[in-house]
Amino acid sequence: MTRPAIYLQDAHAISEGISFSKYAEERNFDAVWQADSRLVREASVPMAAFAACTEKIKIGSGVIDVWTRNPARLASMFATLDDLAPGRILCGLGAWWDPLATKVGVSRVRPLKVMREVVDVVRALLANETVTFEGEFVSLDGVELDYVYQERKPKDVPIYIGATGMKMMELTGEIADGVVLNYLVSPDYNNRAMDALQKGAEKAGRSIDEIDRPQLVVCSVHEDRDTALSMARNMVAQYLGQQPHIMEASGVPKSLLDDVGQILTWPATHEQVEAAAKLVPDDIVQMLTASGTAAEAREAVAGYMANGCTSPVLYPLGDVYATIDAFAGWDHNS
């Protein structure tokens, strides 16, 4: 049976996130993924809160960037989270995005090279190795997680990459334990992602079946279908403006992207998003999200499962408890 997960950004108080995490655990969800959300919410603090208040559910970073934390500190952060919830922590890393990165002084040069170096070093440190590494981005001289007061042993923290472009997807297939597939993409995008993951996996002499493939899915559930679609439409409009290259790759007509792009600036104002949303038709909303009644949302998620996703990571719009209930005990094969 497929076990879904829940995805949290900064739309709710951390105290509410704790309640959602406990409820998702009660409903047998697999994981809670917390984003490093823009410059609003840093991921590790809510992750620790969720881990401390649950017993079985996994807690993942979905995702945090590889540029602003030294990789040795990244490793110590995830080692600390594992101390709190042994065997339940998932390390999700991403290459961040512009224009935010540029605005804070980060030049995202050679992201594939940087990701490979960071993943190699973080994995080695978590495996209790002493690391000397001189790369283009990472430089460590005899560094280890220098445990003094606890047992010296490897940490069981799998590493996921939040890949979007096909080159990063191929690298993920080669070096990572899993991929966090992006949201607001089409099943056709997933097919190309699976090909890239397979190509990367073959480089490392392994199968794509060895790579976990959770996927973020924007999920807007309401008994009134029009209300559900309206909740999702604003988010779709914003993404059409922010990530037009991904949207075009997912099959969104370029004419719509151009029209939306003329309205939205960055950061977009609420008024701009409202105006752009009026241009987005229902079929585009449903192509890119799991929106509608609970049955319609489950059907849409099944489409992602049929195209490579191993676990839907539900990004809930509206009532989070209703979203959890809609997928509790759900088996997409039934």
KATAHU-V662214 format. One record per residue. N is the residue number from 1. PHI is phi as a letter, one per 20 degrees, with the letter a starting at -180 (* if undefined). NEAR is the number of other ideal C-beta (glycine too) atoms within 12 Angstrom. D_CENTER is the distance of its C-alpha to the mean C-alpha in whole Angstrom. Layout:
n=N phi=PHI near=NEAR d_center=D_CENTER
n=N phi=PHI near=NEAR d_center=D_CENTER
This chain:
n=1 phi=* near=16 d_center=22
n=2 phi=f near=30 d_center=18
n=3 phi=d near=29 d_center=16
n=4 phi=f near=45 d_center=13
n=5 phi=c near=47 d_center=11
n=6 phi=c near=50 d_center=10
n=7 phi=c near=48 d_center=8
n=8 phi=c near=42 d_center=10
n=9 phi=d near=32 d_center=10
n=10 phi=c near=21 d_center=14
n=11 phi=f near=23 d_center=16
n=12 phi=c near=27 d_center=17
n=13 phi=f near=15 d_center=19
n=14 phi=f near=28 d_center=18
n=15 phi=f near=14 d_center=21
n=16 phi=f near=23 d_center=20
n=17 phi=g near=37 d_center=16
n=18 phi=f near=28 d_center=19
n=19 phi=f near=24 d_center=21
n=20 phi=f near=40 d_center=18
n=21 phi=f near=43 d_center=16
n=22 phi=f near=27 d_center=20
n=23 phi=f near=28 d_center=20
n=24 phi=f near=39 d_center=17
n=25 phi=f near=30 d_center=19
n=26 phi=g near=19 d_center=22
n=27 phi=e near=29 d_center=21
n=28 phi=m near=23 d_center=20
n=29 phi=f near=42 d_center=16
n=30 phi=e near=32 d_center=14
n=31 phi=b near=43 d_center=12
n=32 phi=d near=50 d_center=11
n=33 phi=d near=51 d_center=7
n=34 phi=d near=44 d_center=8
n=35 phi=e near=38 d_center=7
n=36 phi=f near=36 d_center=10
n=37 phi=e near=27 d_center=11
n=38 phi=l near=23 d_center=13
n=39 phi=d near=16 d_center=16
n=40 phi=d near=17 d_center=16
n=41 phi=c near=24 d_center=15
n=42 phi=f near=24 d_center=14
n=43 phi=f near=44 d_center=12
n=44 phi=f near=32 d_center=14
n=45 phi=f near=25 d_center=17
n=46 phi=f near=37 d_center=15
n=47 phi=g near=45 d_center=14
n=48 phi=f near=30 d_center=18
n=49 phi=f near=30 d_center=19
n=50 phi=f near=45 d_center=17
n=51 phi=f near=38 d_center=18
n=52 phi=f near=20 d_center=21
n=53 phi=d near=27 d_center=22
n=54 phi=c near=30 d_center=21
n=55 phi=c near=18 d_center=22
n=56 phi=c near=24 d_center=20
n=57 phi=f near=35 d_center=17
n=58 phi=f near=42 d_center=14
n=59 phi=c near=47 d_center=12
n=60 phi=c near=49 d_center=9
n=61 phi=e near=46 d_center=7
n=62 phi=c near=43 d_center=4
n=63 phi=c near=43 d_center=5
n=64 phi=d near=41 d_center=9
n=65 phi=e near=35 d_center=11
n=66 phi=e near=40 d_center=14
n=67 phi=e near=32 d_center=17
n=68 phi=e near=25 d_center=18
n=69 phi=c near=28 d_center=18
n=70 phi=g near=21 d_center=21
n=71 phi=f near=39 d_center=19
n=72 phi=f near=29 d_center=22
n=73 phi=f near=23 d_center=21
n=74 phi=g near=40 d_center=17
n=75 phi=f near=40 d_center=19
n=76 phi=f near=26 d_center=21
n=77 phi=f near=33 d_center=18
n=78 phi=f near=43 d_center=17
n=79 phi=f near=33 d_center=20
n=80 phi=f near=26 d_center=21
n=81 phi=f near=38 d_center=18
n=82 phi=f near=32 d_center=19
n=83 phi=g near=25 d_center=23
n=84 phi=f near=26 d_center=22
n=85 phi=b near=33 d_center=20
n=86 phi=g near=23 d_center=21
n=87 phi=m near=20 d_center=19
n=88 phi=d near=32 d_center=17
n=89 phi=e near=39 d_center=14
n=90 phi=d near=45 d_center=11
n=91 phi=e near=47 d_center=11
n=92 phi=d near=50 d_center=7
n=93 phi=d near=50 d_center=9
n=94 phi=b near=42 d_center=9
n=95 phi=e near=38 d_center=12
n=96 phi=m near=32 d_center=11
n=97 phi=b near=29 d_center=13
n=98 phi=d near=20 d_center=17
n=99 phi=e near=17 d_center=19
n=100 phi=g near=22 d_center=18
n=101 phi=g near=23 d_center=18
n=102 phi=f near=15 d_center=21
n=103 phi=f near=16 d_center=22
n=104 phi=d near=17 d_center=22
n=105 phi=n near=11 d_center=24
n=106 phi=d near=22 d_center=21
n=107 phi=e near=15 d_center=22
n=108 phi=e near=28 d_center=19
n=109 phi=e near=15 d_center=22
n=110 phi=l near=21 d_center=21
n=111 phi=f near=32 d_center=17
n=112 phi=f near=28 d_center=18
n=113 phi=f near=22 d_center=20
n=114 phi=f near=32 d_center=19
n=115 phi=f near=42 d_center=16
n=116 phi=f near=35 d_center=18
n=117 phi=f near=31 d_center=20
n=118 phi=f near=46 d_center=18
n=119 phi=f near=41 d_center=16
n=120 phi=g near=30 d_center=20
n=121 phi=f near=39 d_center=21
n=122 phi=f near=45 d_center=19
n=123 phi=f near=32 d_center=19
n=124 phi=f near=28 d_center=23
n=125 phi=f near=38 d_center=23
n=126 phi=f near=34 d_center=21
n=127 phi=e near=24 d_center=24
n=128 phi=m near=23 d_center=27
n=129 phi=e near=22 d_center=28
n=130 phi=e near=18 d_center=30
n=131 phi=d near=29 d_center=28
n=132 phi=d near=17 d_center=30
n=133 phi=b near=28 d_center=28
n=134 phi=c near=14 d_center=29
n=135 phi=d near=20 d_center=27
n=136 phi=f near=16 d_center=26
n=137 phi=d near=28 d_center=24
n=138 phi=d near=33 d_center=24
n=139 phi=c near=18 d_center=27
n=140 phi=c near=28 d_center=28
n=141 phi=c near=13 d_center=32
n=142 phi=m near=14 d_center=32
n=143 phi=e near=25 d_center=29
n=144 phi=b near=25 d_center=28
n=145 phi=f near=35 d_center=27
n=146 phi=e near=17 d_center=30
n=147 phi=f near=17 d_center=30
n=148 phi=d near=8 d_center=34
n=149 phi=d near=7 d_center=34
n=150 phi=c near=15 d_center=31
n=151 phi=f near=12 d_center=32
n=152 phi=e near=16 d_center=31
n=153 phi=b near=15 d_center=28
n=154 phi=f near=21 d_center=25
n=155 phi=e near=36 d_center=22
n=156 phi=e near=24 d_center=20
n=157 phi=c near=41 d_center=16
n=158 phi=f near=33 d_center=14
n=159 phi=d near=43 d_center=12
n=160 phi=d near=43 d_center=9
n=161 phi=d near=52 d_center=8
n=162 phi=e near=43 d_center=6
n=163 phi=e near=43 d_center=9
n=164 phi=c near=37 d_center=10
n=165 phi=f near=28 d_center=14
n=166 phi=f near=27 d_center=16
n=167 phi=f near=25 d_center=17
n=168 phi=f near=38 d_center=14
n=169 phi=f near=41 d_center=13
n=170 phi=f near=32 d_center=17
n=171 phi=f near=36 d_center=16
n=172 phi=g near=46 d_center=14
n=173 phi=g near=37 d_center=16
n=174 phi=e near=32 d_center=19
n=175 phi=d near=34 d_center=17
n=176 phi=d near=41 d_center=14
n=177 phi=f near=31 d_center=14
n=178 phi=a near=41 d_center=11
n=179 phi=c near=50 d_center=8
n=180 phi=d near=48 d_center=5
n=181 phi=f near=48 d_center=6
n=182 phi=f near=43 d_center=6
n=183 phi=e near=44 d_center=8
n=184 phi=l near=43 d_center=12
n=185 phi=c near=39 d_center=13
n=186 phi=e near=31 d_center=16
n=187 phi=g near=28 d_center=17
n=188 phi=f near=21 d_center=19
n=189 phi=g near=37 d_center=16
n=190 phi=g near=35 d_center=15
n=191 phi=f near=25 d_center=18
n=192 phi=f near=28 d_center=18
n=193 phi=f near=41 d_center=15
n=194 phi=f near=34 d_center=16
n=195 phi=f near=21 d_center=20
n=196 phi=f near=33 d_center=18
n=197 phi=f near=41 d_center=16
n=198 phi=f near=28 d_center=20
n=199 phi=f near=23 d_center=21
n=200 phi=f near=33 d_center=20
n=201 phi=f near=29 d_center=20
n=202 phi=f near=18 d_center=24
n=203 phi=f near=18 d_center=24
n=204 phi=e near=22 d_center=23
n=205 phi=m near=10 d_center=26
n=206 phi=c near=19 d_center=23
n=207 phi=d near=14 d_center=22
n=208 phi=f near=29 d_center=19
n=209 phi=f near=15 d_center=19
n=210 phi=e near=22 d_center=19
n=211 phi=d near=39 d_center=15
n=212 phi=f near=33 d_center=13
n=213 phi=c near=39 d_center=10
n=214 phi=f near=45 d_center=8
n=215 phi=c near=47 d_center=7
n=216 phi=f near=46 d_center=6
n=217 phi=c near=47 d_center=9
n=218 phi=f near=41 d_center=11
n=219 phi=c near=47 d_center=14
n=220 phi=d near=44 d_center=17
n=221 phi=d near=40 d_center=20
n=222 phi=b near=26 d_center=24
n=223 phi=f near=18 d_center=27
n=224 phi=e near=17 d_center=28
n=225 phi=g near=22 d_center=26
n=226 phi=f near=18 d_center=27
n=227 phi=f near=20 d_center=26
n=228 phi=f near=35 d_center=22
n=229 phi=f near=36 d_center=22
n=230 phi=f near=26 d_center=23
n=231 phi=f near=32 d_center=20
n=232 phi=e near=41 d_center=18
n=233 phi=f near=36 d_center=20
n=234 phi=f near=33 d_center=20
n=235 phi=f near=36 d_center=16
n=236 phi=f near=43 d_center=17
n=237 phi=g near=39 d_center=19
n=238 phi=f near=34 d_center=18
n=239 phi=f near=40 d_center=15
n=240 phi=g near=42 d_center=18
n=241 phi=f near=36 d_center=20
n=242 phi=e near=29 d_center=17
n=243 phi=c near=31 d_center=15
n=244 phi=f near=27 d_center=19
n=245 phi=f near=22 d_center=18
n=246 phi=f near=29 d_center=15
n=247 phi=f near=34 d_center=17
n=248 phi=f near=23 d_center=20
n=249 phi=f near=26 d_center=19
n=250 phi=e near=33 d_center=18
n=251 phi=o near=23 d_center=21
n=252 phi=f near=36 d_center=22
n=253 phi=g near=20 d_center=25
n=254 phi=f near=17 d_center=26
n=255 phi=f near=16 d_center=28
n=256 phi=f near=31 d_center=26
n=257 phi=f near=31 d_center=24
n=258 phi=f near=19 d_center=27
n=259 phi=f near=24 d_center=28
n=260 phi=f near=37 d_center=25
n=261 phi=f near=28 d_center=25
n=262 phi=f near=17 d_center=28
n=263 phi=e near=26 d_center=27
n=264 phi=e near=32 d_center=24
n=265 phi=d near=18 d_center=24
n=266 phi=c near=21 d_center=22
n=267 phi=f near=17 d_center=21
n=268 phi=f near=25 d_center=22
n=269 phi=e near=15 d_center=24
n=270 phi=g near=14 d_center=24
n=271 phi=f near=14 d_center=27
n=272 phi=f near=25 d_center=26
n=273 phi=f near=28 d_center=23
n=274 phi=g near=19 d_center=25
n=275 phi=f near=23 d_center=28
n=276 phi=f near=33 d_center=25
n=277 phi=f near=33 d_center=24
n=278 phi=f near=19 d_center=27
n=279 phi=e near=29 d_center=27
n=280 phi=e near=39 d_center=24
n=281 phi=f near=22 d_center=26
n=282 phi=g near=21 d_center=25
n=283 phi=f near=18 d_center=24
n=284 phi=f near=33 d_center=21
n=285 phi=g near=36 d_center=20
n=286 phi=f near=29 d_center=20
n=287 phi=f near=31 d_center=19
n=288 phi=d near=46 d_center=16
n=289 phi=c near=45 d_center=15
n=290 phi=d near=47 d_center=16
n=291 phi=c near=48 d_center=19
n=292 phi=p near=32 d_center=22
n=293 phi=f near=24 d_center=24
n=294 phi=g near=30 d_center=22
n=295 phi=f near=19 d_center=24
n=296 phi=f near=29 d_center=23
n=297 phi=f near=43 d_center=19
n=298 phi=f near=33 d_center=19
n=299 phi=f near=23 d_center=21
n=300 phi=f near=40 d_center=18
n=301 phi=f near=42 d_center=16
n=302 phi=g near=25 d_center=18
n=303 phi=f near=29 d_center=18
n=304 phi=f near=44 d_center=15
n=305 phi=f near=32 d_center=16
n=306 phi=f near=20 d_center=19
n=307 phi=c near=27 d_center=17
n=308 phi=o near=33 d_center=15
n=309 phi=f near=40 d_center=12
n=310 phi=e near=32 d_center=13
n=311 phi=b near=38 d_center=12
n=312 phi=f near=46 d_center=11
n=313 phi=d near=50 d_center=8
n=314 phi=f near=52 d_center=10
n=315 phi=e near=43 d_center=10
n=316 phi=e near=47 d_center=13
n=317 phi=d near=36 d_center=16
n=318 phi=n near=33 d_center=19
n=319 phi=f near=23 d_center=20
n=320 phi=f near=34 d_center=17
n=321 phi=f near=24 d_center=20
n=322 phi=f near=27 d_center=21
n=323 phi=f near=41 d_center=18
n=324 phi=f near=37 d_center=18
n=325 phi=f near=27 d_center=21
n=326 phi=f near=38 d_center=21
n=327 phi=d near=41 d_center=19
n=328 phi=f near=26 d_center=20
n=329 phi=m near=18 d_center=22
n=330 phi=f near=32 d_center=21
n=331 phi=c near=16 d_center=22
n=332 phi=f near=27 d_center=21
n=333 phi=e near=10 d_center=24
n=334 phi=e near=10 d_center=26
